[in-house]
């Protein structure tokens, strides 16, 4: 159980926990433009609702004669939810790093679907309803779509101007820049912009660009450091996110700062990149989807964005690797990809409804203290509906959002965006430290693991600790470190 998280459990015998809970906030009292979740419980009944996009992370579980709900997966495990693993869900997670649909690591625990409503009673059992997601096709030209995006984004910001002082995380990318420039245009400057250094395997591009932008618009800026020991940050992040994300350990530096400063409001760029840039989309993926070649598309997604089968064979015990087979992952992926047949921008929609909703949103609504009011203009209902109506070809070149910002704020075009090709310095020392940390954590619970092949991983980690060479360790590149920790920690939870 994560300290401070609400949990409710109901049965015919009564209710344990708060009978009513509301999470999030309403934008101008309008639920259609808000991010929230709530429940109402009485003896023998439970009703749960979530916002139209299903962004707020709320989970539920049912068992013999009871139902429970909480923002915390671990809290549900501590209140009777079963601990059997969801092998279909995990077959995707170990490869892509996020869950699909309403999956979690545990068969007994589900998240709510977009616009979802869950009804449970001791007499009639469980009923889950999901709001339909109508899709329309825009006939605007790309240039006209840029003008429309600028206008809708300005309205989205206008609906969210807070009365109180607020801060803003600022990166070297597009999403936070567009928010900051629009706020400044409205003379609603943040009290402070903050940027965090990432771990040693990442570059310092955000730290290079963010202070330059902040100085140009006259907003104070501060650099924040992540928690020193990456392994500790990752373990804590896994608890906070309920084993639903392989990212966000880096964000604990921002989270700590917000908690210490007593910040109550901040702006966040959640959803912006997924809708207006979609870094995961390619011309090949779009063509495969348009041709309804879903198995080929699933293989392409796993090959381009997933951890390699070689990595999984090294790390997973043979029996567990067989349970989480690639065929199983492809089958689960195809089921979801088919939901977007005929969609104008199917790849962006897939990553919006799955990766953004199920993983990226956990930074904003789980890692950042829940007491903070997170303002997310890119998730304004009008803007989301509009972006999901545009042809996927409009964002293929990854320049749609760049062009929007350049047209809306041409006077800032001299400030570059981050260069993602830049590599960090001192990587050898970093890899040594990381390999040693993983080895110590693995050894601290030494025993016959059902999930991780410690016989294969520990010698390679030791090699990496001495050599600082990911090629020799074969474990610590890309998303490997976070996933290795995740699996070891998950087993200790079950």
Buried (B, 14 or more C-beta within 10 A) or exposed (E): BBEEBBBBBBBEEEBBBEBEBEBBEBBEEEBEBBBBBBBBBEEBBBBBBBBBBBBBBBBBBBBEEBBBBBBBBBBBBBBBBBEEBBBBBBBBBBBBBBBBBBBBBBBBBBBBBBBBBBBBBBEEEEEBEBBEBEBEEBEBEEEEBBBBBBBBBBBBBEBBEBEEEBBBBBBBBBBBBBBBBBBBEEEBBBBBBBBBBBBBBBBBBBBBBBBEBBEBBEBBBBBBEBBEEBBBBBBBBBBBBBBBBBBBBBBBBBBBBBEEEEBBBBBBBBBBBBBBBBEBBBEEBBEBBBEEBBEBBBBBBBEEBBBBBEBBEBBBBEEBBEBBBBEBBBBBBBBBBEBBEEBBBBBBBBBBBBBBBBBBBBBBBBBBBBEBBBBBBBBBBBBBBBBBBBBBEBBBEBEBBBBBBEBBBEEBEEBEBBEEEEEBEEBEEBBBBBBBBBBEBBEEEEEEBEBBBBEBBBEBBBBBBEBBBBEBBBBBBBBBBBBBBBBBBBBEBB
